[in-house]
Amino acid sequence: MRTGVRLGVDVGKVRIGVARSDDAPMLAMPIETVARAGDTGDDLRTILGHALEFGAVEIVVGLPLSLSGGDTPSTGDARLFASRLAVAASPTPVRLVDERLSTVTAQGQLRQAGRSSKKQRSVVDQVAAVIILQHAIDLERSSGRPPGALVPSEATPDEGR
């Protein structure tokens, strides 16, 4: 198992959940929920700030797939965000990891903890990021291989860079 802090990112249309691991890594924990900034790049800068602050060796972005493994309306958005993050975070690697049902699981855990759905909104994305990152850590621990797929860190011509 590789050592070093990882960041976990749950990309949503309105908010982005961010989590981090310990250095071992054994455990994922929430950091914050970041407002989705669109073209301003403030969301990327905030995530990169966390990567720098914690000395992250890798960033794991959740890839929302359908139960059958196909793309969902959010899949392309997550891929594009991960690509932009990979370019901005270089040389820190960015990986896409299957996040099927992470938000549903996060909502269920918060409900079991007694949080109303209204109070959940501010933390559900963080909890989803924790679930995504913990899943990635557990996958690597059990397989001995980095989880998911590495996102290229160079801009492609169709991204206008």
N, C-alpha and C positions, 0 to 999 in steps of 0.2 A: 504494500500500500504506500503510495506517495504521501509525503507529509506536506504540510502547509495549509494555510487558511484558504477556503473557497468561498465565493459569494454565490448565492442562489437568487435568481430573478424570476418573478412571475409577472409576465407582461400582460396588461389589460388595456382596454381602449381608453379608460379614464385614469386608472391608477396602476402603479407598478410596485409589487411587494419585493422587498429586499431582505435577505437573510445571510448569515455568515456561519462558518464552521469554526471549531477550535483548530489548533495547529496539528492535532494528531492525524487526521480528522476523525472524530468519533460522533460528534453531536452538532446539529444545526440549531441556530437560535435566531430569532427575528431581530432586524435592525430598525427598519422604518417602512412606511408607505410613501412613495414618491408620486407626485402628480405627473401625469403624462403630459409632456411639453410640446409634442408635435415637432415642428421644424426648428424650434429655438435651440434644441439640444440641451436644455437645462436638466432634463431627466438623465441624459447620458453623463453630463458633468457630475451630477450628484452620485451616480453609481460609481463612476471612475474615482471620485473623491473617497468613497468607502473602500474601494479596492486599494487605493494608496494608503489610507489610514490603517487598514488591517494587514497590509502587505500580502494581498491575495495572490496566490500562484495560479488561480484559474477562476473563471466566471462560468456558472452553469445557468443556462436559460431554459425555462420550461417550454416544450413544444406541444401545444394542444392538438391532440389527435382524436379522432372519433373512436368509439369503442372497437370498431372493426380495424382500426389502424390507419384509416384514410384521413385526408385533410378535412379541416373544419373551416368555417369562415374566419377564424382567428389564426389559423396555421400560417398563412402568408404574412400576416402582420408580425407574428413572433419571429419568423425567419428574417424578415427585413430588419426588425429591431436588433436581432442578434448579429446580423451582418454589419450594421452601423456601429454597434458596440465593439465588435471584433476589430474594426478599422481603428476606432478611437482608443481601444485598450491595448493595442499592439505594443509590446510583444507578449502581454498576458493573454494566454489562450482563452477562447470562448467556446463552450460546447453546448449543443442542443440536446436535451434529454426529454424523453417521453414524459408528459405530465398528465396523462389521462386521469380524470376525476380528482385532481389535486384540490381544486376549488370546492367541489362538492364534499370531499373529505374534510377540508378545513372548516366549512360551514357546519358540518355535523359535529366536529370536535368542539367548536365554539358553542353550539347549541347544548351539547352535553355538559359543558362547563357553566351553563346558565346564562350565557350572553344572548340578549334578544337580537333579532335580525337587524334592528335599527342600530344597535351598538356594535354589531359585527362589522359593518362596512369599513370602519377605520382600521381594522386589524386583519380581516379575512385575507387580504392580499399578502400580508406578512406571513401568516400561517401557511398559506399556499406555497410561498417561497421556501419556508422551512421544510415542508413536505417534499418539494421538488429536490432540494439540496440533500435532505436526509436519504431520499431514494437513490440519488447519485452516489453518495458516500457508501451506502449499503451495497449497491451494485458493484462498485469498484472493490470493496472489501471481499465480496464473495467470488468475484471473477478474476481479480488480479489485473484487470484492464481498465483504463480510463472509460468512464461511461459515455454513452451517446455518441454524437458525431461532432468532430472539430469543425468550427466555422472558419473559412478562409479569412485572413486578416488584411488582404489587399483589396482595394476598391475595384469593382468591375466597371467596364465602360457604360453599361446600361444604368448604373446608379448615378451617372453624371459627375463622377469624381475624377 
